[in-house]
Amino acid sequence: MALIHQATLSPSKIELLNSWLRSRAWADGLTGVRNAGAYRFDDPDGQVGIETILATTDDPGAPLLHIPLTYRGEPLHGADEHLIGTTEHSVLGTRWVYDGCGDPVWAAVAASVILTGGSQVAEMVADATGELTERTPTATVIGSGTPGTGIPPIVGAQPHDEAAGYTVVTTGGPVLVVARIVGRELTGVTQTLTARVAGGDPVVVAGIRI
């Protein structure tokens, strides 16, 4: 279960992304993006927020971008190059926002979802009084694997090969291949993560090379 607080963020996630995307070769200079859908995973230790945003613009023919994010209450040691920025959360305080492809918590959870046939988690929104209501996700995902499959150890997350429209993430175990531009073919994967934005067709957004 992902617990989401009714809160304000300054700057917003989209403001952070618009700044960061200008430095990404795979974004090809795309600016003015908006959130077209999102899905969440759950950190088993309950410390790291894990969300993937599917972003696009209103321009005809603009690609759909697939952007895994992690939210942390303190900096991730040794991951400065993967820091997207910081934001002030009106409930949780300062949050460090990272490219998920460079965060070992995201890599471990994503590998587990893919290999075990998992999916996004339920989103529960907490209002100012603490009352919880369930929110319908704007995107869904499902892994192609089998429940109960063992997960090889993840000892890190190092992304590379971004210019081709996808990122290869080495982990010391499974190699993750993550679409940055949705619809881009992910070569060599044996297990996949398939996403569907509300009203859209399913598309493979990540996979694993063993």
ROBAPA-583387 format. One line per 2 residues: number of its first residue (from 1); their letters; for each residue x, y, z of N, C-alpha, C, O. Coordinates in steps of 0.2 Angstrom, whole numbers, padded with zeros to 4 digits. Atoms other than C-alpha are relative to their C-alpha. Last residue first. Layout:
REM residues N
NUM> A> X Y Z X Y Z X Y Z X Y Z  ...
//
This chain:
REM residues 210
210> IR> -0003 0004 -0005 0097 -0062 -0083 0007 -0001 -0002 0011 -0005 0002  -0005 0005 0003 0091 -0048 -0094 0003 -0003 0006 0006 0000 0010
208> IG> -0006 0003 -0004 0076 -0040 -0086 0004 -0004 -0005 0001 -0008 -0009  -0001 0007 0000 0062 -0029 -0093 0006 -0002 0003 0010 0002 0006
206> AV> -0006 0002 -0003 0054 -0012 -0093 0001 -0007 -0001 -0004 -0011 -0002  -0004 -0006 -0002 0040 -0001 -0101 0007 -0002 0004 0011 0002 0005
204> VV> -0005 0002 -0005 0031 -0014 -0111 0004 0006 0001 0007 0009 -0003  -0007 -0001 0003 0015 -0007 -0118 0005 -0002 0005 0005 -0001 0011
202> PD> -0006 0002 -0004 -0003 -0010 -0115 0006 0001 -0004 0006 0000 -0010  -0001 0007 0002 -0016 0001 -0125 0006 -0002 0005 0010 0002 0007
200> GG> -0005 0001 0006 -0023 0017 -0118 0001 -0008 -0001 -0002 -0012 0003  0002 -0001 0007 -0039 0022 -0109 0005 -0002 -0005 0003 -0001 -0011
198> AV> 0008 0000 0001 -0031 0024 -0092 -0002 0001 -0007 0000 0007 -0009  0003 -0007 -0002 -0012 0022 -0095 -0007 -0001 -0001 -0010 -0004 -0006
196> RA> 0006 -0002 0004 -0007 0003 -0097 -0002 0007 0004 -0004 0007 0010  0004 -0006 -0003 0010 -0003 -0092 -0006 0001 -0004 -0006 0000 -0010
194> TL> 0004 -0003 0005 0019 -0020 -0095 -0005 0005 0003 -0008 0004 0009  0005 -0004 -0004 0034 -0025 -0085 -0004 0003 -0005 -0002 0007 -0009
192> TQ> 0002 -0007 0001 0044 -0039 -0094 -0005 0003 0005 -0008 0000 0009  0006 -0001 -0004 0054 -0055 -0092 -0002 0008 -0001 0003 0012 -0002
190> TV> 0003 0006 0000 0067 -0061 -0105 -0006 0000 0005 -0011 -0004 0004  0003 0001 -0006 0074 -0045 -0111 -0004 -0007 0000 -0006 -0009 -0005
188> GT> -0004 0005 -0004 0087 -0045 -0125 -0004 -0001 0007 -0001 -0005 0011  -0003 0006 0003 0081 -0029 -0134 0003 -0004 0006 0006 -0002 0011
186> LE> -0005 0001 -0005 0069 -0016 -0126 0003 -0007 -0002 0000 -0012 -0002  -0001 0007 -0001 0059 -0009 -0141 0006 -0001 0005 0011 0002 0005
184> RG> -0006 0002 0003 0054 0009 -0139 0002 -0007 0002 0001 -0010 0007  0000 0003 0007 0036 0010 -0136 0006 -0002 -0003 0007 -0005 -0008
182> VI> 0005 0006 0000 0037 0022 -0121 -0001 -0002 -0007 -0002 0002 -0012  0005 -0002 0005 0052 0033 -0122 -0004 -0006 -0001 -0002 -0011 -0003
180> RA> 0001 -0008 -0002 0062 0031 -0106 -0005 0002 -0005 -0009 0006 -0003  0001 -0005 0005 0061 0012 -0107 -0001 0007 0003 -0003 0008 0008
178> VV> 0006 -0005 -0002 0070 0003 -0093 -0002 0004 -0006 0003 0008 -0008  0001 -0005 0006 0081 -0012 -0096 -0006 0004 0001 -0012 0001 0001
176> LV> 0006 -0003 0002 0086 -0020 -0079 0000 0004 -0006 0005 0008 -0007  -0001 -0006 0003 0101 -0032 -0077 -0007 0003 -0003 -0011 -0001 -0006
174> PG> 0004 -0001 0006 0098 -0045 -0064 0002 0007 -0003 0003 0012 0000  0004 0006 0001 0112 -0046 -0051 -0004 0000 -0007 0000 0001 -0012
172> GT> -0004 0005 -0004 0126 -0034 -0047 -0004 -0007 0000 -0001 -0012 0002  0002 0001 -0007 0113 -0021 -0051 0005 -0004 0004 0004 -0005 0010
170> TV> -0004 0006 -0003 0117 -0015 -0069 -0001 0001 0008 -0001 0006 0011  -0002 -0001 -0007 0103 -0003 -0076 0004 -0006 0003 0000 -0012 0003
168> VT> -0002 0006 -0002 0101 -0001 -0095 0003 0001 0007 0007 0005 0008  -0006 0000 -0005 0092 0014 -0099 0001 -0007 0002 -0004 -0010 0004
166> YG> 0001 0005 -0006 0080 0016 -0114 0007 0000 0004 0012 0002 0001  0007 0000 -0002 0078 0029 -0128 -0002 -0005 0005 -0007 -0005 0007
164> AA> 0004 0004 0005 0095 0025 -0137 -0008 0000 0002 -0012 -0003 -0001  0001 -0003 0006 0104 0039 -0128 -0005 -0003 -0005 -0008 0000 -0009
162> ED> 0006 -0004 0000 0102 0032 -0111 -0002 0003 -0007 -0008 0004 -0008  0003 0000 0007 0115 0019 -0112 -0006 0003 -0001 -0011 0000 -0003
160> HP> -0004 -0003 0005 0119 0019 -0093 -0003 -0002 -0007 -0009 -0004 -0007  0003 -0001 0006 0111 0017 -0076 0005 0002 -0005 0010 0006 -0004
158> QA> -0005 -0004 0004 0121 0010 -0061 -0003 0000 -0007 -0003 -0004 -0011  0004 -0002 0006 0110 0003 -0047 0004 0005 -0004 0004 0010 -0002
156> GV> -0001 -0007 0002 0118 -0007 -0032 -0005 0002 -0006 -0009 -0002 -0008  -0005 -0003 -0004 0119 -0023 -0023 0001 0007 -0002 0005 0010 0001
154> IP> -0001 -0006 0003 0103 -0032 -0029 0005 0004 0004 0003 0005 0010  -0002 -0006 -0004 0103 -0050 -0024 0001 0006 -0004 0004 0005 -0010
152> PI> -0007 0000 -0001 0094 -0063 -0035 0002 0007 0004 -0002 0012 0003  -0003 -0007 0002 0075 -0063 -0032 0007 0000 0001 0010 0000 0007
150> GT> -0005 -0003 -0004 0067 -0081 -0030 0003 0006 -0004 0004 0007 -0010  -0007 0001 0004 0051 -0084 -0040 0005 0004 0005 0004 0009 0008
148> GP> -0004 0005 -0003 0036 -0086 -0028 0007 -0001 -0003 0011 -0004 0000  0000 -0001 -0007 0023 -0078 -0040 0005 -0006 0004 0005 -0011 0002
146> TG> 0004 0005 -0004 0028 -0081 -0058 0001 0002 0008 0006 0002 0010  -0003 0006 -0003 0035 -0068 -0070 -0005 -0004 0004 -0011 -0003 0003
144> SG> 0001 0006 0004 0027 -0056 -0083 0002 -0007 0004 0001 -0012 0001  -0006 0004 0002 0026 -0041 -0072 -0002 -0007 -0003 -0007 -0009 -0002
142> IV> 0000 0007 -0003 0010 -0030 -0071 0006 -0003 -0003 0008 -0002 -0009  -0005 0004 0002 0007 -0012 -0072 0000 -0007 0002 -0003 -0008 0007
140> TA> -0001 0007 -0003 -0007 0000 -0070 0006 -0003 -0003 0007 -0002 -0009  -0003 0005 0005 -0009 0019 -0074 0001 -0006 0004 0002 -0006 0011
138> TP> 0001 -0003 0007 -0020 0033 -0067 0004 -0004 -0005 0003 -0003 -0011  -0006 -0002 0003 -0022 0024 -0050 -0001 0002 -0007 -0006 -0001 -0010
136> TR> -0001 0004 0006 -0039 0024 -0042 0006 0002 -0003 0007 0008 -0005  0000 -0003 0006 -0037 0032 -0025 0001 -0004 -0006 0006 -0009 -0005
134> ET> -0004 0003 0006 -0042 0024 -0009 -0001 0004 -0006 -0006 0006 -0008  0004 0002 0005 -0047 0035 0006 0004 -0003 -0006 0010 -0001 -0007
132> LE> -0003 0003 0006 -0038 0036 0023 -0006 -0001 -0005 -0011 -0004 -0003  0005 0005 0003 -0043 0048 0037 0002 -0002 -0007 0005 0002 -0011
130> GT> -0002 0007 0000 -0028 0056 0045 -0004 -0005 -0003 -0003 -0011 -0003  0003 0003 -0006 -0037 0072 0050 0003 -0007 0000 0002 -0010 0005
128> AD> -0003 -0003 -0006 -0027 0082 0037 -0002 -0003 0006 0002 -0002 0011  0002 -0008 0000 -0032 0070 0023 0003 0002 0007 0007 -0001 0010
126> AV> 0002 -0002 -0007 -0023 0053 0020 -0001 0007 0000 0003 0011 -0002  -0001 -0007 -0001 -0024 0046 0002 -0002 0002 0008 -0007 0000 0010
124> ME> 0005 -0002 -0005 -0022 0027 0000 0002 0007 0001 0008 0009 0003  -0002 -0007 -0003 -0014 0021 -0016 -0006 0002 0005 -0011 0003 0003
122> AV> 0005 -0004 -0001 -0015 0002 -0020 0002 0007 0003 0007 0007 0007  0003 0000 -0006 0001 -0005 -0026 -0006 0004 0001 -0007 0009 -0003
120> QS> 0000 -0006 -0004 0007 -0008 -0044 -0004 -0001 0007 -0008 -0005 0007  0003 -0006 0003 0009 -0025 -0050 0001 0006 0004 0004 0005 0009
118> GG> 0003 -0005 -0004 0018 -0042 -0047 -0003 0006 -0004 -0003 0006 -0010  0006 -0001 0002 0022 -0056 -0058 -0004 0005 0004 -0010 0005 0004
116> TL> 0005 0003 -0003 0036 -0062 -0048 -0007 0001 -0002 -0012 -0001 0001  -0002 0007 0000 0051 -0058 -0059 -0006 -0004 0003 -0007 -0010 0002
114> IV> 0000 0003 0006 0044 -0041 -0064 0001 -0007 0000 -0003 -0011 -0003  0007 -0001 0003 0038 -0035 -0047 0001 -0004 -0007 -0004 -0008 -0009
112> SA> 0005 0004 -0003 0054 -0041 -0039 -0007 0000 -0003 -0009 -0006 -0004  -0002 0007 0002 0066 -0033 -0052 -0005 -0005 0003 -0007 -0010 0000
110> AV> 0002 0001 0007 0056 -0016 -0049 0002 -0008 -0003 -0002 -0011 -0006  0007 0001 0000 0058 -0018 -0030 -0003 -0001 -0007 -0007 -0005 -0009
108> AA> 0002 0006 -0003 0076 -0021 -0031 -0007 -0001 0000 -0009 -0007 -0002  -0003 0005 0004 0080 -0007 -0044 -0003 -0007 0003 -0005 -0011 0000
106> WV> 0005 0000 0005 0069 0006 -0034 0002 -0007 -0005 -0002 -0010 -0007  0007 0002 -0003 0078 0002 -0018 -0004 -0001 -0006 -0008 -0006 -0006
104> PD> 0001 0008 -0001 0095 0002 -0028 -0006 -0002 0003 -0008 -0008 0002  0002 0002 -0007 0092 0020 -0034 -0001 -0007 0001 -0005 -0010 -0002
102> GC> -0006 -0001 -0004 0100 0026 -0050 -0001 -0002 0007 0004 0000 0011  -0005 0005 0003 0086 0020 -0061 0007 0000 0003 0011 -0004 0002
100> GD> 0000 0007 -0003 0074 0028 -0049 0005 -0005 -0003 0007 -0009 0000  0002 0004 0005 0080 0046 -0054 0000 -0008 0002 0005 -0010 0005
98> YV> -0005 0003 0004 0080 0054 -0037 -0003 -0004 -0006 -0008 -0006 -0006  0003 0004 0005 0070 0066 -0027 0005 -0003 -0005 0009 0001 -0008
96> WR> -0005 0000 0006 0076 0072 -0011 -0003 -0005 -0005 -0004 -0011 -0003  -0001 0006 0003 0062 0077 0001 0005 0000 -0006 0005 0005 -0010
94> TG> -0004 0000 0006 0062 0091 0013 0000 -0007 -0003 0001 -0012 0001  -0006 -0004 0000 0047 0091 0025 0004 -0001 -0006 0001 -0002 -0012
92> LV> -0006 0004 -0002 0035 0077 0027 0006 0004 0000 0012 0001 0002  0001 0005 -0005 0018 0086 0028 0007 -0003 0002 0009 -0003 0008
90> SH> 0004 -0004 -0005 0020 0102 0017 -0001 -0004 0006 -0002 -0002 0012  0007 0004 -0001 0033 0093 0006 -0003 0003 0006 0000 0003 0012
88> ET> 0002 -0001 -0006 0048 0105 0001 -0008 -0003 0000 -0012 0000 -0003  0007 -0003 -0001 0056 0098 -0014 -0002 0001 0007 0000 -0004 0011
86> TG> 0003 0001 -0006 0074 0093 -0019 -0007 0004 0000 -0007 0009 -0004  0001 -0006 -0003 0081 0089 -0036 -0003 -0001 0007 -0004 -0006 0009
84> IL> 0004 -0004 0004 0084 0076 -0049 -0001 0007 0003 -0001 0012 0000  0004 -0005 -0003 0098 0068 -0040 -0004 0004 -0005 -0001 0008 -0008
82> HE> 0007 0002 0002 0105 0054 -0050 -0005 0004 0003 -0011 0002 0003  0001 -0001 0007 0123 0062 -0051 -0007 -0003 -0002 -0009 -0001 -0008
80> DA> 0002 -0007 0002 0122 0064 -0032 -0001 0001 -0007 -0005 0005 -0009  0005 -0001 0006 0120 0046 -0029 -0001 0007 -0002 -0006 0008 -0005
78> GH> -0003 0002 0007 0135 0042 -0018 -0004 0000 -0006 -0002 -0002 -0011  -0007 0000 0001 0125 0042 -0002 0002 -0002 -0006 0001 -0008 -0009
76> LP> -0002 0007 0001 0106 0044 -0004 0008 0001 -0002 0010 0004 -0006  -0003 0002 0006 0101 0061 0003 0002 -0007 0000 0004 -0010 0005
74> EG> -0007 -0003 -0001 0088 0062 0017 0004 -0002 -0006 0002 -0007 -0010  0000 -0005 -0005 0069 0060 0018 0007 0002 0001 0008 0007 0005
72> RY> -0004 0002 -0006 0069 0050 0001 0000 0006 0005 0000 0012 0003  0001 -0006 -0004 0057 0051 -0014 0003 -0002 0007 0001 -0007 0010
70> TL> 0000 0002 -0007 0061 0039 -0028 0000 0006 0004 0003 0011 0002  -0003 -0005 -0005 0057 0042 -0046 0000 -0004 0007 -0004 -0008 0008
68> PI> 0000 0002 -0007 0054 0031 -0062 0003 0005 0005 0009 0008 0003  -0005 -0003 -0004 0051 0041 -0078 0000 -0002 0007 -0005 0000 0011
66> HL> 0001 0004 -0006 0043 0034 -0093 0005 0002 0005 0011 0000 0004  -0006 0001 -0003 0041 0047 -0107 -0002 -0004 0007 -0007 -0003 0010
64> LP> 0002 0001 -0007 0026 0047 -0119 0006 -0002 0004 0009 -0007 0002  -0001 0007 -0003 0032 0054 -0135 -0003 0000 0007 -0004 0005 0010
62> AG> -0005 0000 -0005 0025 0071 -0143 0000 -0007 0003 -0005 -0011 0004  -0006 0004 0001 0016 0067 -0159 0005 0000 0005 0010 -0003 0004
60> PD> 0001 0006 0004 0003 0081 -0157 0007 -0003 -0002 0012 0000 -0004  -0002 -0001 0007 0009 0094 -0144 -0001 -0007 -0004 0000 -0012 -0001
58> DT> 0007 0000 0004 -0001 0092 -0127 0002 0001 -0008 -0003 0001 -0012  0002 -0007 0001 0015 0087 -0118 -0006 -0001 -0004 -0009 -0006 -0007
56> TA> 0000 -0002 0007 0020 0070 -0111 -0002 0007 0000 -0002 0010 0005  0001 -0007 0002 0024 0061 -0095 0000 0002 -0007 0003 -0002 -0011
54> LI> 0000 0000 0007 0022 0044 -0087 -0002 0007 -0003 -0007 0010 -0001  0004 -0005 0003 0027 0046 -0069 0001 -0002 -0008 0006 -0002 -0010
52> TE> -0002 -0001 0007 0034 0031 -0059 -0005 0005 -0004 -0011 0003 -0004  0005 -0002 0004 0033 0032 -0040 0003 0000 -0007 0008 0003 -0008
50> IG> -0002 0002 0007 0043 0025 -0026 -0006 0001 -0005 -0012 -0002 -0004  0006 0000 0004 0043 0033 -0009 0002 -0002 -0007 0007 0000 -0009
48> VQ> -0001 -0004 0006 0057 0027 0002 -0006 0000 -0004 -0009 -0006 -0005  -0004 -0006 -0001 0057 0022 0020 0000 0004 -0006 0001 0010 -0006
46> GD> 0005 -0006 -0002 0043 0009 0022 0004 0006 0000 0001 0011 0003  -0002 -0003 -0006 0056 -0006 0023 -0004 0007 0002 -0003 0009 0007
44> PD> 0001 0005 -0006 0047 -0016 0010 0002 0003 0006 -0001 0001 0011  -0007 0002 -0003 0047 -0001 -0002 -0002 -0004 0006 -0005 -0002 0011
42> DF> -0001 -0001 -0007 0030 -0001 -0011 0007 -0002 0002 0009 -0007 0001  -0003 0006 -0004 0028 0002 -0029 0000 0002 0007 0000 0007 0009
40> RY> -0005 0000 -0006 0018 0016 -0037 0001 -0007 0002 -0003 -0012 0001  0001 0006 -0004 0010 0020 -0054 0005 0000 0005 0010 0003 0005
38> AG> -0006 0002 -0004 0008 0036 -0064 -0002 -0006 0004 -0008 -0008 0005  0002 0006 -0004 -0002 0044 -0078 0006 -0002 0005 0011 0001 0003
36> AN> 0006 0004 0004 -0002 0058 -0091 -0002 -0006 0004 -0007 -0009 0002  0001 0007 -0002 0008 0070 -0080 -0006 -0003 -0004 -0011 -0001 -0003
34> RV> 0005 0001 -0005 0013 0086 -0090 -0001 -0008 0002 0002 -0012 -0002  0003 0006 0000 0028 0091 -0100 -0005 0000 0006 -0005 0004 0010
32> GT> 0008 -0001 -0001 0032 0108 -0104 -0004 -0006 0000 -0009 -0006 -0002  0002 -0004 -0006 0049 0103 -0111 -0007 0002 0000 -0011 0000 -0004
30> LG> 0007 -0001 -0002 0056 0090 -0123 -0001 0004 0006 0002 0003 0011  0002 -0007 -0001 0074 0093 -0128 -0007 0002 0002 -0010 0007 0002
28> DA> -0001 -0004 0007 0077 0076 -0135 -0003 0007 0001 -0006 0010 -0004  0006 -0004 0000 0071 0067 -0119 0000 0005 -0006 -0005 0008 -0008
26> WA> 0006 0004 0002 0083 0053 -0122 -0006 0004 0000 -0011 0002 -0004  0000 0001 0007 0098 0065 -0121 -0006 -0003 -0003 -0008 -0002 -0008
24> RS> 0000 0007 0001 0093 0070 -0103 0000 0000 -0008 -0004 0002 -0011  -0007 0002 0000 0099 0088 -0097 0000 -0008 -0003 0005 -0011 -0003
22> RL> -0004 -0004 0005 0083 0097 -0102 0007 -0003 -0001 0010 -0002 -0006  0001 0003 0006 0073 0083 -0093 0005 0004 -0005 0007 0001 -0010
20> WS> -0005 0006 0000 0080 0089 -0076 0000 -0003 -0007 0005 -0004 -0010  -0007 -0002 -0001 0071 0106 -0077 0005 -0005 -0002 0010 -0004 -0005
18> NL> -0002 -0005 0005 0055 0100 -0083 0007 0002 0000 0010 0003 -0006  -0002 0004 0006 0056 0086 -0071 0001 0004 -0006 0005 0002 -0010
16> LE> -0006 0003 0000 0057 0097 -0056 0002 -0004 -0006 0008 -0003 -0009  -0005 -0006 0000 0043 0108 -0061 0007 -0003 0000 0011 -0001 -0004
14> IK> -0001 -0002 0007 0033 0092 -0064 0004 0006 -0001 0008 0006 -0006  -0003 0005 0004 0036 0086 -0047 0001 0002 -0007 0007 0001 -0010
12> SP> 0004 0006 0001 0031 0102 -0039 0004 -0005 -0004 0010 -0003 -0006  0004 0000 0006 0043 0115 -0032 -0004 -0007 -0001 -0002 -0011 0003
10> SL> -0003 -0006 0003 0037 0117 -0019 0007 -0001 -0001 0011 -0002 0004  -0008 0001 0001 0026 0102 -0015 0002 0006 -0003 -0001 0009 -0008
8> TA> -0002 -0004 0005 0008 0104 -0007 0008 -0002 -0001 0011 -0003 0004  -0005 -0004 -0001 0000 0090 0003 0002 0005 -0006 0000 0003 -0011
6> QH> 0002 -0006 0004 -0014 0078 0004 0005 0005 0002 0005 0008 0008  0003 -0006 -0004 -0003 0064 0010 -0003 0005 -0004 0000 0007 -0010
4> IL> -0001 -0007 0003 0000 0048 0000 -0004 0005 0004 -0010 0004 0006  0003 -0005 -0004 0002 0031 0008 0002 0007 -0003 0007 0008 -0003
2> AM> -0003 -0006 0001 0006 0017 -0005 -0004 0006 0004 -0009 0007 0002  0004 -0006 0000 0000 0000 0000 0004 0006 0000 0009 0007 0004
//
